[in-house]
Structures are given as structure tokens and as C-alpha cells.
Amino acid sequence: MLVRPRKVLPTVLTICVLLYAMNDPEGAATVVKAAVHLLMSASESFTRFVQTMSN
């Protein structure tokens, strides 16, 4: 039976994140906030890039 990395990796990462969050809720909240901030910055930059290219 072949293991599919695309399905296994997100599951393993989710389990690791949940275990970390149970051990250190404040640290997990900080990591989540940082990830959201990074994602928002990246999407804003991408939007500006697309607007610049389309003009």
C-alpha cells in the first residue's frame, strides 16, 4: 500500500500543531497571529503586483 504524502503531511502537521497548542496555548496563539500577519502581507503584496502588471 502506497502512502500519499499530500494527505499524510497535512495530517501530521495538524497533529503536531494541536499537541503544541495544548502544551503552550500562548505560544501557539503568537504563532497563529504571526502566520496570519504573514499571509495578509503576502496577499497585499501579490495584489499590488497584479495591479501594477495590469496597468
PyMOL commands that set and color helices and strands:
alter all, ss='L'
color gray80, all
select helices_A, chain A and resi 5-23+25-54
alter helices_A, ss='H'
color red, helices_A
deselect
rebuild
show_as cartoon
